[in-house]
């Protein structure tokens, strides 16, 4: 079984069309058809049902597809490992972080890391921790920031920081002088919040359910600057990590009566390959914080 045949098979399976697959593989369509036919003869089974316009996987093809994807991923990981042993680096760290961490926690770290490793590229993806978990599992991210609750078995984690969630109001808001706030009072106000998928949004919704309170959403957005502007102009209040108010002079943090602390971790695929760049970034962050 040649990896060339596996690659051809996977591309045809995903595009469901020989001509489109040939174009994606940069080979002639007759050559691709011959490659698949030869592969089927070697295996002794038909992998595709051929239609006039599209092809579909047979039952045997569906079974092979799941294995073929993993085999090709392992081969790519092996090539990467060998290249790094020869002194080549992946050169790209794909990091996923929630908006607040990406805006206030990581900028200094990323710039310091870049100063130490000027040839490496850093891609920062803004997403909720639940989405980051899924992107890690699907290989779309190398490293991600997630909360420490119910971590999937397929992810490895390392402690990053403990962050406090607080109510946030404008500097001139009637509650700005309060030393604490209970959730019942918090839910009496109109709120601006991130959309579902962010851990603290899910947490707030669960608290409202336990308090038997209806949430008054005035705004929903994943744009952190918009949330801050709405609160500063006192159209609504919100709940954010305290590190935001530590960096925003026009906002006031009010701790909840029962303090809320979130344990955040760096995470990566347990069985995935971490490049030299990825490992260097993880160690750099651990030393930095």
C-alpha positions as CSV (number, residue, x, y, z in Angstrom):
1,X,0.0,0.0,0.0
2,X,1.6,3.3,-1.1
3,X,0.9,6.6,0.6
4,X,0.3,8.1,-2.9
5,X,-2.7,5.9,-3.3
6,X,-4.0,6.8,0.2
7,X,-3.7,10.5,-0.5
8,X,-5.4,10.1,-3.9
9,X,-8.2,8.1,-2.2
10,X,-8.8,10.6,0.6
11,X,-9.0,13.6,-1.8
12,X,-11.5,11.8,-4.1
13,X,-13.5,10.7,-1.0
14,X,-13.7,14.3,0.3
15,X,-14.4,16.0,-3.0
16,X,-16.7,13.2,-4.4
17,X,-15.5,14.0,-7.9
18,X,-12.6,12.7,-9.9
19,X,-12.1,15.8,-12.0
20,X,-12.1,18.1,-9.0
21,X,-9.8,15.8,-7.1
22,X,-7.4,15.6,-10.0
23,X,-7.3,19.4,-10.2
24,X,-6.6,19.6,-6.4
25,X,-3.8,17.0,-6.7
26,X,-2.3,18.7,-9.8
27,X,-2.5,15.5,-11.8
28,X,-4.4,14.4,-14.9
29,X,-7.8,13.0,-14.4
30,X,-7.1,9.7,-16.3
31,X,-4.0,9.2,-14.1
32,X,-6.0,9.6,-10.9
33,X,-8.7,7.2,-12.1
34,X,-5.9,4.7,-12.9
35,X,-4.4,5.2,-9.5
36,X,-7.7,4.5,-7.7
37,X,-8.4,1.5,-9.9
38,X,-5.0,0.0,-9.2
39,X,-5.5,0.7,-5.5
40,X,-8.9,-1.1,-5.5
41,X,-7.3,-4.1,-7.3
42,X,-4.6,-4.3,-4.7
43,X,-7.1,-4.3,-1.9
44,X,-9.6,-6.6,-3.6
45,X,-12.6,-4.3,-3.0
46,X,-14.4,-1.4,-4.6
47,X,-13.9,1.8,-2.7
48,X,-16.3,4.1,-4.7
49,X,-19.7,3.9,-6.3
50,X,-19.3,5.7,-9.6
51,X,-22.1,8.0,-10.7
52,X,-22.5,10.2,-13.8
53,X,-21.5,13.3,-11.8
54,X,-20.3,12.3,-8.4
55,X,-18.8,9.3,-6.6
56,X,-19.6,8.0,-3.1
57,X,-17.9,5.7,-0.7
58,X,-18.8,2.1,-0.5
59,X,-19.0,0.5,3.0
60,X,-15.4,-0.7,2.5
61,X,-14.4,2.8,1.4
62,X,-15.9,4.4,4.5
63,X,-13.9,2.0,6.8
64,X,-10.7,2.7,4.9
65,X,-11.3,6.5,4.9
66,X,-11.2,6.7,8.7
67,X,-7.9,4.8,8.8
68,X,-6.4,6.6,5.9
69,X,-7.0,10.1,7.5
70,X,-5.1,9.0,10.6
71,X,-2.3,7.3,8.6
72,X,-1.7,10.5,6.5
73,X,-1.7,12.7,9.7
74,X,0.9,10.4,11.3
75,X,3.0,10.6,8.2
76,X,2.9,14.4,8.2
77,X,3.8,14.3,11.9
78,X,6.7,12.0,11.2
79,X,8.0,14.3,8.4
80,X,7.8,17.2,10.7
81,X,9.7,15.4,13.4
82,X,12.5,14.3,10.9
83,X,12.8,17.8,9.5
84,X,13.2,19.3,13.0
85,X,15.9,16.7,13.8
86,X,17.7,18.1,10.7
87,X,17.4,21.6,12.2
88,X,14.2,22.8,10.5
89,X,11.4,24.2,12.6
90,X,7.7,24.3,11.9
91,X,7.9,28.0,12.3
92,X,4.2,28.5,13.1
93,X,2.4,28.5,16.5
94,X,-1.4,28.4,16.2
95,X,-2.8,29.6,19.5
96,X,-6.5,29.8,20.5
97,X,-7.5,32.1,23.3
98,X,-10.7,33.8,24.5
99,X,-11.0,37.5,23.6
100,X,-10.2,38.8,27.1
101,X,-7.0,36.7,27.4
102,X,-6.0,37.5,23.9
103,X,-6.5,41.2,24.5
104,X,-5.0,41.6,27.9
105,X,-3.0,38.6,29.0
106,X,-1.1,37.5,25.9
107,X,0.1,40.6,24.0
108,X,3.2,41.2,26.2
109,X,3.9,37.4,26.2
110,X,3.6,37.1,22.4
111,X,5.8,40.1,21.8
112,X,8.5,38.8,24.2
113,X,8.3,35.4,22.6
114,X,8.7,36.9,19.1
115,X,11.7,38.9,20.3
116,X,13.4,35.6,21.4
117,X,12.3,33.7,18.3
118,X,12.1,36.2,15.4
119,X,11.7,33.6,12.7
120,X,8.6,32.0,14.1
121,X,5.1,33.0,13.1
122,X,2.3,33.3,15.7
123,X,-1.3,33.0,14.7
124,X,-3.8,33.9,17.5
125,X,-7.4,32.7,17.0
126,X,-10.1,34.4,19.1
127,X,-12.8,32.0,20.3
128,X,-14.7,30.7,23.3
129,X,-13.0,28.0,25.4
130,X,-15.6,25.4,24.2
131,X,-14.9,26.1,20.6
132,X,-11.1,26.1,21.3
133,X,-11.4,22.6,22.8
134,X,-13.1,21.3,19.6
135,X,-10.5,23.1,17.3
136,X,-7.7,21.4,19.3
137,X,-9.3,18.0,18.9
138,X,-9.7,18.5,15.2
139,X,-6.1,19.7,14.7
140,X,-7.1,23.2,13.7
141,X,-5.0,24.6,16.6
142,X,-1.8,23.5,18.2
143,X,-2.3,25.1,21.6
144,X,-5.3,26.6,23.3
145,X,-6.5,28.3,26.5
146,X,-9.4,26.4,28.1
147,X,-11.1,26.3,31.4
148,X,-10.2,23.4,33.7
149,X,-13.6,21.8,33.9
150,X,-14.4,18.5,32.3
151,X,-11.3,18.4,30.1
152,X,-11.6,15.8,27.3
153,X,-9.3,12.8,27.7
154,X,-7.7,13.5,24.4
155,X,-6.3,16.8,25.6
156,X,-3.1,17.4,27.7
157,X,-3.2,20.5,29.9
158,X,-0.8,22.6,31.9
159,X,-1.9,25.2,34.5
160,X,-1.8,28.8,33.2
161,X,-3.5,31.1,35.7
162,X,-6.4,31.7,38.0
163,X,-8.6,34.6,37.0
164,X,-11.5,36.2,39.0
165,X,-14.8,36.9,37.3
166,X,-16.3,40.2,38.5
167,X,-19.3,42.4,37.7
168,X,-18.2,45.4,35.6
169,X,-19.9,48.8,35.5
170,X,-19.0,52.2,34.2
171,X,-17.0,54.6,36.4
172,X,-20.1,56.8,37.1
173,X,-22.6,54.0,37.5
174,X,-24.7,54.1,40.7
175,X,-23.2,50.8,41.8
176,X,-19.5,51.8,41.2
177,X,-18.9,52.3,44.9
178,X,-20.2,49.0,46.1
179,X,-17.7,46.6,47.6
180,X,-19.5,43.5,46.4
181,X,-22.6,42.4,44.5
182,X,-24.8,39.3,44.8
183,X,-26.0,37.5,41.7
184,X,-29.7,38.3,42.5
185,X,-28.9,42.0,42.2
186,X,-26.7,41.5,39.2
187,X,-29.6,39.9,37.3
188,X,-31.8,42.9,38.1
189,X,-29.8,45.0,35.5
190,X,-29.7,44.9,31.8
191,X,-26.6,43.0,30.6
192,X,-24.2,43.0,27.6
193,X,-22.6,39.6,27.2
194,X,-20.6,37.5,24.9
195,X,-22.6,35.0,22.8
196,X,-23.0,31.4,23.9
197,X,-19.8,29.2,23.7
198,X,-17.8,31.4,26.1
199,X,-17.2,29.8,29.5
200,X,-18.3,32.8,31.6
201,X,-21.4,33.2,29.5
202,X,-22.4,29.6,30.3
203,X,-21.5,30.2,33.9
204,X,-23.7,33.3,34.1
205,X,-26.6,31.5,32.5
206,X,-26.3,28.7,35.0
207,X,-26.2,31.1,37.9
208,X,-29.4,32.8,36.6
209,X,-31.1,29.4,36.5
210,X,-30.0,28.6,40.1
211,X,-31.3,32.0,41.2
212,X,-34.5,31.5,39.3
213,X,-33.9,34.9,37.6
214,X,-34.5,35.9,34.0
215,X,-31.5,37.4,32.2
216,X,-32.1,40.8,30.6
217,X,-29.9,40.8,27.5
218,X,-29.6,44.3,26.0
219,X,-26.6,43.3,23.8
220,X,-25.0,40.1,22.6
221,X,-21.7,40.3,20.8
222,X,-18.3,38.7,20.6
223,X,-16.6,42.0,20.0
224,X,-14.9,42.9,23.3
225,X,-14.4,46.6,22.4
226,X,-18.2,46.9,21.8
227,X,-18.9,45.4,25.2
228,X,-16.5,47.8,26.9
229,X,-18.1,50.8,25.1
230,X,-21.6,49.8,26.1
231,X,-20.6,49.5,29.8
232,X,-18.6,52.7,29.8
233,X,-21.6,54.6,28.4
234,X,-23.8,52.9,31.0
235,X,-26.3,51.2,28.6
236,X,-25.7,47.9,30.5
237,X,-23.4,46.1,32.9
238,X,-21.5,42.9,32.3
239,X,-19.3,40.2,33.9
240,X,-15.7,39.9,32.8
241,X,-12.4,38.8,34.1
242,X,-10.8,41.2,36.5
243,X,-7.7,41.6,34.3
244,X,-9.9,43.6,31.9
245,X,-10.8,46.3,34.5
246,X,-7.1,46.3,35.7
247,X,-6.3,47.7,32.2
248,X,-9.4,49.9,31.6
249,X,-9.5,53.1,33.7
250,X,-13.2,53.9,32.8
251,X,-14.5,50.6,34.2
252,X,-15.1,49.5,37.8
253,X,-14.9,45.9,39.0
254,X,-17.3,44.7,41.7
255,X,-16.5,41.3,43.1
256,X,-19.4,38.9,43.5
257,X,-20.5,38.2,47.1
258,X,-19.4,34.6,46.5
259,X,-16.1,35.1,44.7
260,X,-15.8,33.4,41.3
261,X,-12.4,32.1,40.3
262,X,-11.7,30.4,36.9
263,X,-8.8,28.1,36.5
264,X,-7.3,28.4,33.0
265,X,-4.9,26.0,31.4
266,X,-2.9,25.7,28.2
267,X,-4.1,22.6,26.3
268,X,-2.9,20.6,23.3
269,X,-3.8,17.2,21.7
270,X,-2.5,14.4,23.9
271,X,-1.6,12.2,20.9
272,X,-0.8,15.0,18.5
273,X,2.7,16.1,17.5
274,X,4.1,19.2,19.2
275,X,6.7,21.0,17.1
276,X,9.8,22.6,18.5
277,X,8.1,25.9,18.1
278,X,5.0,24.7,20.0
279,X,7.1,23.2,22.9
280,X,9.2,26.4,23.0
281,X,6.1,28.5,23.3
282,X,4.6,26.4,26.1
283,X,7.8,26.5,28.1
284,X,8.2,30.3,27.5
285,X,4.7,31.0,28.8
286,X,5.3,28.9,31.9
287,X,8.4,30.8,32.7
288,X,6.9,34.2,31.8
289,X,3.9,33.8,34.1
